[in-house]
Each structure stands twice: as structure tokens, then as C-alpha cells.
Amino acid sequence: MPSPEPASPARDAARHPGPESLRAYLDRELGWWARLRCARHLRGCPWCRERLAAEAELEHHASALLADPALEVDPLEGWRRLETLAGPAVRLRPLAPLGSPARLAAAGLGVAVIAVTAVLLLRGTTGPGGQAGADARLQDICCWDLDGGGPGDDGVVTVTLPGQQVLGLTVYEDRNGNGALSGEDPIRFASAPVERPHAESAPAAHASATIVRDVCCSDYDRGGPPDDGLVTVSAGGKVLKVLLYEDADGSRTFSSGDPMRWASGTEAK
Amino acid sequence: MRAFFDLWYPRLVRYLCARVGDRDQAEDLAQEAFVRLVRHRPREPRSWLFTVAENLARDEARLARGRSRHLQVIGAERRDELDPGPEPDLVAREDAERVRRALAGLPERDRSLLLLHHAGFRYGEIAREVGVAPGSVGSLLTRAQRRFLETYLEIHEREHPEARRAVP
């Protein structure tokens, strides 16, 4: 148990994170900004560190008892059994229902936006010699928990040029659990079609165009070396979306091996 | 579907095992829940899966109570004839049984909170499943874990009075 709260003025006591916040910090349930504030407080507060340690110890003991080491489950064996019981259709049928025509139309529109974005990007990446930038590619990176609503059900489709920054992105919810964007997955965010954001291109001519910037690398999470990158999507001088990622592969750009850490507007409620 | 299965099937089996205390039965129930999932294709498969599995476990427990009464009669008749034999994993099984009894001794809400959290559910999902405000999940979880450890240690103490009590 943590030692009693140190005698301090009321205004100092009010600044300590409450039991809810501390527990949410331990379970990684705080939003990015709240987590950062809590981490900063913990660095300077031995009392709260002690409280956190007590919570962690409780969690450790409870988990250890509930985790039966003899209970290793082989999903492959279970999958084969399920195929026998439910038939091969289990591999073909989507998990979620197809939904209403309106939902389908909305999802179809989302997919169409991505396709159009890709086409426009390919046009926009025409090099000085007039040759189309055929190296631009779509990546579908799934799955993370970006909205705090459950583990691993959010995916991001990005349009990138190899070795260069992300040019466009779409965030979706992998509702049917197939690990990729498909017709019935709701689109949470899609950047508008963009033109290649060369620094030398005339900014005035594209004042209303969507600009996607990938800036790497800094140590945003104070977790060690500067390996965190930020992708921002802005239009008309206003930032529409921010994604924070860890540059795990050291490419200094957002790529498929990089875990996503946070996305604006999809933070846990 | 395959990715979903690989991620959630082991967690569901462990969840059910803590509920029913028998691995084979837990796997059977998990399979049944997944078969129903494939047929129904619910909008929120994770919550749906665990809710169905929970109901299946509850039905099974009801049937088992009936069977148990019947088997007690047969068991009493045959006890003298049977040789129990060596039990190499007796300690581990006793411990698992204590955990199961400690869980069974908790209020329903605490048990669900503990097991859903252990299965990897996030606060939002736990709140929906258990019917509490998302903001209160953290403190309820702390309280449930404390009660669980205390109950477990009480059971352990009753069986091994020489053991000293040490609640973290």
C-alpha cells in the first residue's frame, strides 16, 4: 500500500491524478494528451509513483492467478475444428452483416474516394520529365486500436511514394475482422485528393489543397531515442488530422512496419 | 475471420476455462460460440461472442448441477471400488480449483470485470458488457482484483492454515 498522501497545500493535492486516472494510465486507457500529463506528473511525484506501483502489483498478482500456464491454446487446431463444424464458408463469409443499402453505398463511396485519390496522386506525381510516378503505392495497414473501442480493429490505408512521405491516408474500422479494408468497413477519415507537396511548388496556387506531411523523427513519448513521427493532414491552413507513429524500421517515414500510437479525433472517450 | 479467430479464440477458451473450470468443456463452448458467430454475423462480433459464450457456460453449469447430483449417488456406491492412483499435476490442479472457487465467490459484476479485463477487453467494451459507466471501470476493476485476491487467500488459508496471509 502506498504511504499516506504527503502533507501539501490543497492546490497541490488537487493536481495529483485520481485513482481512476492512475488505473487508466496503468491499463493504457488514457488518451494521448492525458497520458503525457500523467507521465510528466509521475516523474516528479514519488507518492503517485508509489500508488502506481501498488496498482501494478495488484494487477500482476491477479493476472498471474488468472493466467493458467498449462492453458496454452492452439488456434490452428481450433480453426480446423471450426471449419469442420461450420463448413468452409467460415473462410469466405464476412463476419459482419452487409447492412443497409445506404451503409453499403457510404462504404462504397469511401473505397471510391481512395481509388480516386490514388489516381489523382499518380497524376500529381508526374516528374519533371512528364513521366507518371508509377511507383506510388497503396498500403493497407491493419490493425490497431486507434479509437479505444477494442483491440486491433482500426486500419489505415496510405498512399506513399517509396522513400518519401505519405501523400494521402484513410482511416477505417475493420468491422468484419478480415484485416483489410473491405466494402462494409466504415470509413472514419479520408484525406482529400492531394497534389504532390513539393516545397518548391507555389503555395498560393494550392492554398485550399490538402497537404499531408510526414515529419520524422522526435522523441514525443519520452521513450528513448527520437523514433516518433507525425503525419499531419491540413487544408486551408487548418490541421484536419494528426497521426503519431513509431518509426520502428528506421526509414524515417511512415511505413507498414511502423506501429501507430495515436490518431487525433479517434481518442478514447 | 481467420485473424479474428486467431486473436480471440485462445482468449475465449481461457475466459471460459476460468468460468467452468474444465479445459475440454471450455474449448467445446468456445467452438459452439464461434459456430453461432459465423451463422449470425453480428455487428459487434467480440461482445457478441463473449455474451453468447457466457450464456452457454451458464446453461452448461445448470445442466452440470443436475448431473452432479446424479453422479454423487453413483460415486458413493463405487468409491470403495476405485483406486485414485497418482496425480502428478495435483498441485497445479488444486491451485486452478482455488482460483475457480475464488472467482465463483465473487459478485457477478466483479467476476465479469476481472475476466473481461484479463481477456483483453478495453474499458469501453467492459462498461457496455457489465452495464457501468466507462469512467468507473478502473476503480471497479481495482476493487474486484482486491476482492479476488483476498478470497483466494482466504481459501488458501483454510486449506493450509500454516501459510501466512500477504495481500498486496
Interface residues (C-beta under 8 A of the other chain):
Chain A: P19 E20 S21 L22 R23 A24 D27 E29 A54 E55 E57 L58 E59 H61 A62 S63 L65 L66 A67 D68 A70 L71 V73 P75 G78 W79 R81 L82 L85 A86 A89 V90 R91 R93 P94 L95 A96 P97 C143 D145 G148 G149 G150 P151 G152 R175 N176 G177 N178 G179 A268 K269
Chain B: M1 R2 A3 F4 F5 D6 L7 Y9 P10 V13 R14 C17 A18 R23 E27 A30 Q31 F34 V35 L37 V38 R39 R41 P42 R43 P45 R46 D89 A92 A96 V99 A102 L114 L115 H117 H118 G120 F121 R122 Y123 G124 E125 P134 G135 S136 G138 S139 L141 T142 Q145 R146 F148 L149 Y152 P168
